[in-house]
């Protein structure tokens, strides 16, 4: 099964930016649906941004206009550019793909902490 390794998280002040990367162990060009997800303490994991192989993107209302998802098929990497970060964006961020409604195994994620 495909494995994902997320990176790029860290501590940033409110209003700052971070760029996350997720490298897959397999060719992502064949993955129709990929996305970034996050989970804050005590909360359920939620979708942040998704993209299809055709380049159709979708964003959670809370991040629309601030986050941007992109994929680099040549490097088997999914990116998430996060701007104008808010304390509410603090969470562990994961990437994943879904096939027939089933997610692949989750990676360890990368921690994003936004201080006010």
Backbone as CSV, one residue per row, in Angstrom:
resi,resn,N_x,N_y,N_z,CA_x,CA_y,CA_z,C_x,C_y,C_z
1,UNK,0.827,-1.179,0.000,0.000,0.000,0.000,0.875,1.248,0.000
2,UNK,0.325,2.322,-0.524,1.080,3.569,-0.593,1.313,4.103,0.809
3,UNK,2.464,4.720,0.993,2.796,5.371,2.259,3.065,6.836,1.998
4,UNK,2.659,7.672,2.952,2.838,9.109,2.832,3.725,9.622,3.957
5,UNK,4.590,10.565,3.618,5.429,11.223,4.614,5.218,12.724,4.489
6,UNK,4.634,13.300,5.537,4.353,14.730,5.546,5.494,15.494,6.209
7,UNK,5.720,16.716,5.742,6.768,17.553,6.315,6.425,19.015,6.118
8,UNK,7.176,19.868,6.812,7.018,21.306,6.625,6.289,22.026,7.734
9,UNK,5.781,21.278,8.692,5.079,21.930,9.790,6.025,22.686,10.707
10,UNK,5.444,23.389,11.660,6.264,24.126,12.598,5.440,25.114,13.383
11,UNK,6.147,26.005,14.056,5.516,27.046,14.859,5.608,28.367,14.114
12,UNK,4.485,29.029,13.981,4.448,30.294,13.258,3.478,31.239,13.956
13,UNK,3.725,32.519,13.832,2.820,33.509,14.413,1.596,33.694,13.529
14,UNK,0.523,34.111,14.127,-0.693,34.396,13.374,-0.380,35.401,12.266
15,UNK,-0.934,35.125,11.103,-0.671,35.965,9.942,0.478,35.473,9.084
16,UNK,1.228,34.502,9.594,2.367,33.963,8.876,1.980,32.899,7.864
17,UNK,3.002,32.309,7.260,2.791,31.310,6.208,3.649,30.072,6.465
18,UNK,3.159,28.963,5.958,3.912,27.711,5.975,3.589,26.944,4.701
19,UNK,4.558,26.156,4.251,4.320,25.291,3.105,4.549,23.851,3.509
20,UNK,3.525,23.043,3.360,3.617,21.627,3.702,3.861,20.796,2.451
21,UNK,4.565,19.691,2.635,4.806,18.754,1.536,4.458,17.349,1.992
22,UNK,4.047,16.552,1.058,3.711,15.163,1.343,4.253,14.314,0.204
23,UNK,5.183,13.454,0.523,5.789,12.595,-0.488,5.221,11.187,-0.385
24,UNK,4.819,10.665,-1.528,4.216,9.332,-1.569,5.237,8.291,-2.015
25,UNK,5.006,7.066,-1.583,5.912,5.977,-1.948,5.587,5.408,-3.322
26,UNK,4.497,5.873,-3.921,4.101,5.404,-5.241,3.821,6.587,-6.147
27,UNK,3.652,6.285,-7.402,3.376,7.299,-8.404,2.014,7.929,-8.150
28,UNK,1.985,9.230,-7.857,0.719,9.869,-7.535,-0.073,10.263,-8.773
29,UNK,0.535,10.182,-9.928,-0.177,10.591,-11.139,-1.383,9.690,-11.407
30,UNK,-1.365,8.489,-10.850,-2.487,7.576,-11.038,-3.550,7.742,-9.960
31,UNK,-3.277,8.574,-8.974,-4.219,8.780,-7.874,-5.207,9.868,-8.263
32,UNK,-6.445,9.479,-8.463,-7.426,10.441,-8.935,-7.708,11.521,-7.893
33,UNK,-7.830,11.123,-6.644,-8.267,12.047,-5.596,-7.219,12.078,-4.486
34,UNK,-6.715,13.268,-4.186,-5.775,13.422,-3.086,-6.200,14.632,-2.277
35,UNK,-5.793,14.629,-1.013,-6.182,15.757,-0.194,-5.325,15.939,1.034
36,UNK,-5.489,17.098,1.626,-4.883,17.411,2.916,-5.991,17.420,3.966
37,UNK,-5.667,16.867,5.128,-6.614,16.764,6.218,-5.908,17.230,7.488
38,UNK,-6.690,17.616,8.487,-6.070,18.022,9.731,-6.908,17.557,10.910
39,UNK,-6.231,17.395,12.034,-6.910,16.996,13.259,-6.329,17.767,14.428
40,UNK,-7.183,18.539,15.061,-6.804,19.283,16.253,-7.154,18.450,17.479
41,UNK,-6.505,18.713,18.609,-6.785,17.936,19.827,-8.265,17.975,20.193
42,UNK,-8.832,16.805,20.446,-10.226,16.728,20.845,-11.223,16.896,19.722
43,UNK,-10.742,16.989,18.498,-11.640,17.187,17.360,-11.461,16.062,16.343
44,UNK,-12.459,15.897,15.502,-12.369,14.898,14.447,-11.487,15.399,13.313
45,UNK,-10.922,14.443,12.599,-10.138,14.806,11.427,-11.065,15.410,10.372
46,UNK,-10.599,16.478,9.731,-11.420,17.155,8.735,-10.625,17.402,7.467
47,UNK,-11.345,17.452,6.371,-10.721,17.755,5.090,-10.429,19.247,5.008
48,UNK,-9.244,19.571,4.554,-8.829,20.968,4.407,-8.867,21.380,2.935
49,UNK,-8.244,20.562,2.102,-8.177,20.868,0.672,-8.011,19.567,-0.091
50,UNK,-8.684,19.473,-1.217,-8.588,18.269,-2.039,-8.364,18.650,-3.489
51,UNK,-7.818,17.714,-4.233,-7.586,17.942,-5.649,-7.751,16.636,-6.410
52,UNK,-8.233,16.744,-7.614,-8.358,15.562,-8.465,-7.235,15.548,-9.493
53,UNK,-7.118,14.429,-10.173,-6.078,14.297,-11.191,-6.286,15.317,-12.310
54,UNK,-7.519,15.741,-12.501,-7.832,16.741,-13.531,-7.566,18.154,-13.051
55,UNK,-7.163,18.301,-11.793,-6.835,19.622,-11.287,-7.992,20.359,-10.647
56,UNK,-9.084,19.660,-10.404,-10.218,20.297,-9.733,-9.935,20.330,-8.234
57,UNK,-9.987,21.513,-7.667,-9.670,21.672,-6.249,-10.913,22.059,-5.459
58,UNK,-10.852,21.742,-4.185,-11.940,22.096,-3.283,-11.338,22.421,-1.923
59,UNK,-11.883,23.426,-1.258,-11.343,23.874,0.011,-12.428,23.964,1.070
60,UNK,-12.039,23.707,2.306,-12.948,23.939,3.420,-13.228,25.439,3.494
61,UNK,-14.435,25.821,3.836,-14.766,27.257,3.891,-13.812,28.048,4.789
62,UNK,-13.329,27.430,5.836,-12.481,28.143,6.789,-11.099,28.476,6.231
63,UNK,-10.683,27.806,5.160,-9.340,28.050,4.618,-9.377,28.621,3.203
64,UNK,-10.547,28.689,2.619,-10.648,29.172,1.244,-10.099,30.572,1.113
65,UNK,-9.252,30.768,0.120,-8.639,32.063,-0.077,-7.319,32.230,0.656
66,UNK,-7.035,31.309,1.572,-5.773,31.377,2.337,-4.851,30.207,2.031
67,UNK,-5.413,29.053,1.731,-4.628,27.841,1.460,-4.701,27.503,-0.029
68,UNK,-3.639,26.849,-0.495,-3.606,26.430,-1.895,-2.970,25.047,-1.991
69,UNK,-3.672,24.127,-2.634,-3.177,22.769,-2.801,-2.656,22.591,-4.215
70,UNK,-1.553,21.846,-4.320,-1.008,21.563,-5.641,-0.291,20.216,-5.599
71,UNK,-0.128,19.621,-6.764,0.537,18.322,-6.823,1.662,18.368,-7.850
72,UNK,2.758,17.732,-7.526,3.907,17.608,-8.422,4.049,16.136,-8.743
73,UNK,3.458,15.726,-9.861,3.456,14.300,-10.193,4.869,13.777,-10.442
74,UNK,5.742,14.616,-10.972,7.102,14.175,-11.275,7.865,13.807,-10.002
75,UNK,7.506,14.463,-8.894,8.190,14.202,-7.627,7.320,13.425,-6.645
76,UNK,6.172,12.969,-7.132,5.251,12.220,-6.263,4.958,12.975,-4.969
77,UNK,4.746,14.275,-5.093,4.591,15.130,-3.920,3.336,15.980,-4.020
78,UNK,2.637,16.080,-2.908,1.479,16.943,-2.766,1.869,18.103,-1.863
79,UNK,1.482,19.311,-2.246,1.852,20.489,-1.470,0.611,21.181,-0.910
80,UNK,0.822,21.910,0.175,-0.218,22.777,0.714,0.454,24.067,1.162
81,UNK,0.158,25.144,0.464,0.659,26.454,0.844,-0.379,27.116,1.726
82,UNK,0.038,27.511,2.927,-0.887,28.093,3.893,-0.453,29.517,4.203
83,UNK,-1.312,30.462,3.920,-1.036,31.875,4.183,-2.046,32.420,5.185
84,UNK,-1.709,33.562,5.753,-2.599,34.230,6.719,-3.081,33.243,7.780
85,UNK,-2.146,32.525,8.345,-2.505,31.487,9.313,-3.136,32.076,10.568
86,UNK,-4.064,31.305,11.119,-4.795,31.699,12.316,-4.584,30.634,13.392
87,UNK,-4.708,31.005,14.655,-4.549,30.003,15.728,-5.457,28.784,15.533
88,UNK,-6.615,29.010,14.924,-7.551,27.904,14.695,-7.039,26.900,13.664
89,UNK,-5.991,27.255,12.951,-5.389,26.334,11.977,-4.435,25.346,12.635
90,UNK,-4.163,25.523,13.907,-3.254,24.631,14.621,-3.830,23.221,14.652
91,UNK,-3.033,22.268,14.209,-3.467,20.875,14.125,-2.325,20.035,13.569
92,UNK,-2.541,18.739,13.566,-1.649,17.845,12.828,-2.231,17.694,11.431
93,UNK,-1.404,17.907,10.440,-1.850,17.867,9.057,-1.371,16.578,8.381
94,UNK,-2.283,15.965,7.650,-2.017,14.714,6.947,-2.417,14.841,5.482
95,UNK,-1.787,14.040,4.652,-2.264,13.914,3.279,-2.705,12.477,3.063
96,UNK,-3.539,12.288,2.077,-4.001,10.939,1.787,-4.682,10.916,0.425
97,UNK,-4.938,9.719,-0.034,-5.696,9.505,-1.244,-6.866,8.582,-0.915
98,UNK,-7.898,8.673,-1.697,-9.078,7.850,-1.472,-9.425,7.112,-2.756
99,UNK,-9.698,5.838,-2.614,-10.092,5.011,-3.742,-11.324,4.207,-3.336
100,UNK,-12.373,4.355,-4.126,-13.633,3.666,-3.813,-14.099,3.952,-2.392
101,UNK,-13.897,5.188,-1.965,-14.374,5.601,-0.655,-13.508,5.162,0.502
102,UNK,-12.372,4.575,0.225,-11.489,4.078,1.286,-10.168,4.827,1.242
103,UNK,-9.747,5.326,2.419,-8.462,5.991,2.503,-7.333,4.967,2.559
104,UNK,-6.188,5.373,2.086,-4.972,4.595,2.290,-4.524,4.785,3.741
105,UNK,-3.556,4.003,4.204,-3.077,4.180,5.585,-2.583,5.603,5.818
106,UNK,-2.875,6.127,6.990,-2.459,7.479,7.321,-0.993,7.509,7.737
107,UNK,-0.310,8.591,7.360,1.055,8.792,7.801,1.087,9.382,9.197
108,UNK,2.249,9.843,9.595,2.399,10.402,10.932,1.934,11.848,11.001
109,UNK,1.840,12.485,9.877,1.397,13.860,9.853,2.509,14.822,10.226
110,UNK,2.197,16.104,10.117,3.142,17.146,10.506,2.401,18.184,11.329
111,UNK,3.000,18.580,12.443,2.337,19.478,13.385,2.470,20.930,12.939
112,UNK,1.349,21.617,12.933,1.324,23.060,12.668,0.766,23.743,13.905
113,UNK,1.530,24.693,14.426,1.095,25.448,15.589,1.167,26.930,15.257
114,UNK,0.040,27.603,15.418,-0.040,29.030,15.124,-0.279,29.769,16.432
115,UNK,0.654,30.625,16.773,0.534,31.383,18.016,-0.158,32.725,17.761
116,UNK,-0.902,33.159,18.751,-1.648,34.423,18.592,-0.820,35.617,19.048
